[in-house]
């Protein structure tokens, strides 16, 4: 497994990976599907290109040979990194790729920006995903935020909110 920063020519592949990992029947091949909660797209190429061009953002990827198997977006906000758009190829979920990419992203954010804390939001109905992050040292902050609206997706359930999780990235030596 090789980790790298995404390049502009990766955008179509990453857009497809993100959409099939989160939504639709293809996402059901993995354990992180949102197909019962949301329909439509997770992101489009224009949105991903905008993130790639943001100087305070990194889009990280995990490759096996030439195949991109996972991606994660990191965005710097002062001394904090915000992680989102974390996706692993549905048929490869559970193989440790996500765990390795998240660890790489935490290290890369510290090396690039000197951040002390990582933050992410997870849909509260995704208890198995929250537990996954808790096993990696993330804790619920108690803060809840409304699920965003977008023309890209449609809610399939009435109420969605997101729990904010954080992790101290500074370790005592």
JOHU-V317155 format. One record per pair of residues at least 6 apart in sequence whose C-alpha atoms are under 8 Angstrom apart, sorted by the first residue. I is the first residue (numbers start at 0). J is the second residue. D is the distance in Angstrom with one decimal. If there is no record, write none. Layout:
i-><I	I>
j-><J	J>
d-><D	D>
This chain:
i-><0	0	0	0	1	1	1	2	2	2	2	2	2	3	3	3	3	4	4	4	4	5	5	5	5	5	6	7	7	10	10	10	11	12	13	13	14	14	14	14	16	16	16	16	16	17	17	17	17	17	17	18	18	18	19	19	19	19	20	20	20	20	20	20	20	20	21	21	21	21	21	21	22	22	22	22	22	22	22	22	23	23	23	24	25	26	26	26	26	27	27	28	28	29	29	29	29	29	30	30	31	31	35	35	36	36	36	37	37	37	37	37	38	38	38	38	39	39	39	40	40	41	41	42	43	50	50	50	51	51	55	55	55	56	56	56	56	57	57	57	58	58	58	58	59	59	59	59	59	59	60	60	60	60	60	60	61	61	61	61	61	61	62	62	68	68	68	68	69	69	69	69	69	69	69	70	70	70	70	70	71	71	71	71	71	71	71	71	72	72	72	72	73	73	73	73	73	73	74	74	74	75	75	75	75	77	78	78	78	78	78	79	79	79	79	79	80	80	80	80	80	81	81	81	82	82	82	83	83	86	87	87	105	105	108	109	109	114	115	115	115	116	116	116	116	116	117	117	117	117	118	118	118	118	119	119	119	120	120	120	120	121	121	121	121	121	121	122	122	122	122	122	123	123	123	123	123	124	132	136	137	137	137	138	138	138	139	139	139	139	140	140	140	140	141	141	142	142	143	143	143	143	144	144	144	144	145	145	145	146	146	146>
j-><61	62	63	64	61	62	63	59	60	61	62	100	103	59	60	61	62	57	58	59	60	51	57	58	59	60	51	48	51	44	47	48	44	67	67	70	42	43	44	47	68	69	86	87	88	41	42	70	84	85	86	40	41	42	25	26	88	89	26	29	31	32	86	87	88	89	31	32	33	34	41	86	32	33	34	37	38	39	40	41	34	38	39	34	89	32	33	34	89	34	89	89	90	88	89	90	91	92	89	92	89	128	155	156	154	155	156	152	153	154	155	156	152	153	154	155	151	152	153	151	152	151	152	151	151	56	57	58	57	58	74	75	76	72	73	74	75	72	73	74	70	71	72	73	70	71	72	73	100	104	67	68	69	70	71	100	67	68	69	70	96	100	68	69	87	88	91	96	85	86	87	88	96	97	100	84	85	86	87	100	82	83	84	85	86	100	101	104	82	83	84	85	80	81	82	83	104	108	80	81	82	81	108	112	114	114	112	113	114	115	116	114	115	116	117	118	108	114	116	117	118	117	118	119	117	118	119	119	120	97	96	97	117	168	114	115	168	168	167	168	169	165	166	167	168	169	165	166	167	168	163	164	165	166	163	164	165	161	162	163	164	128	129	161	162	163	164	146	159	160	161	162	129	159	160	161	162	159	138	166	164	165	166	164	165	166	162	163	164	165	162	163	164	165	162	163	162	163	160	161	162	163	160	161	162	163	159	160	161	159	160	161>
d-><6.4	5.6	5.1	7.7	5.6	5.2	6.5	7.1	5.6	4.6	6.3	7.3	7.6	5.8	5.4	6.6	8.0	6.8	5.8	4.6	6.1	7.7	7.8	5.4	5.6	6.1	7.8	7.2	7.4	6.3	6.8	6.8	6.5	7.7	7.8	7.2	6.6	6.1	5.9	7.1	8.0	7.7	7.2	7.6	6.5	6.6	7.2	7.9	7.1	7.9	5.8	5.6	5.3	6.7	5.5	5.3	7.9	7.7	4.6	7.5	7.4	6.5	6.1	6.6	6.1	5.6	6.9	5.0	5.3	6.7	6.7	7.6	6.3	5.6	4.7	6.9	6.1	6.8	6.8	7.1	5.3	6.7	7.6	7.1	7.3	5.1	7.6	7.0	5.8	7.3	7.3	5.3	5.7	7.8	4.1	5.8	7.5	5.7	7.5	7.0	7.8	7.0	6.6	7.9	6.1	4.9	5.7	6.5	5.6	4.6	5.1	7.5	5.5	5.3	6.5	6.8	5.9	4.3	6.2	5.2	5.5	6.8	6.8	6.9	7.9	6.3	7.8	7.7	6.6	6.3	5.7	5.2	7.8	7.1	5.5	4.4	6.3	5.9	5.1	6.5	6.9	5.8	4.5	6.3	5.5	5.3	6.3	7.7	8.0	7.1	6.6	7.5	5.6	4.4	6.6	7.5	5.8	5.7	5.1	6.4	7.5	6.5	5.6	7.2	5.8	5.2	7.4	7.8	7.5	5.4	4.2	6.1	7.2	6.9	7.5	7.3	5.7	5.4	6.6	7.6	7.0	6.3	5.4	4.2	6.5	7.6	7.6	7.6	5.7	5.2	5.5	6.6	6.2	5.6	4.7	6.6	7.4	7.3	5.5	5.0	6.5	6.3	8.0	7.4	7.9	7.7	7.8	7.1	4.5	5.8	6.9	5.2	6.0	4.8	5.7	7.1	6.7	6.4	6.3	4.8	6.2	5.8	4.8	5.7	7.0	6.2	5.2	6.4	7.6	7.6	7.3	6.2	7.4	7.1	6.5	7.1	7.6	7.6	6.1	5.2	5.6	6.8	5.6	4.6	5.3	7.5	5.5	5.2	6.6	6.7	7.0	5.7	4.3	6.6	5.8	5.4	6.5	5.6	5.4	4.5	6.1	7.6	6.7	5.1	5.4	6.6	7.6	7.7	6.8	5.8	4.3	6.2	7.7	7.3	6.0	5.3	5.7	7.5	7.9	6.1	5.8	5.1	4.6	5.2	5.5	6.4	6.8	5.9	4.4	6.6	7.8	5.8	5.6	6.6	7.2	7.0	6.2	5.6	6.7	5.5	4.7	6.1	5.8	5.2	6.6	7.5	7.0	4.7	6.2	5.6	4.8	6.0>
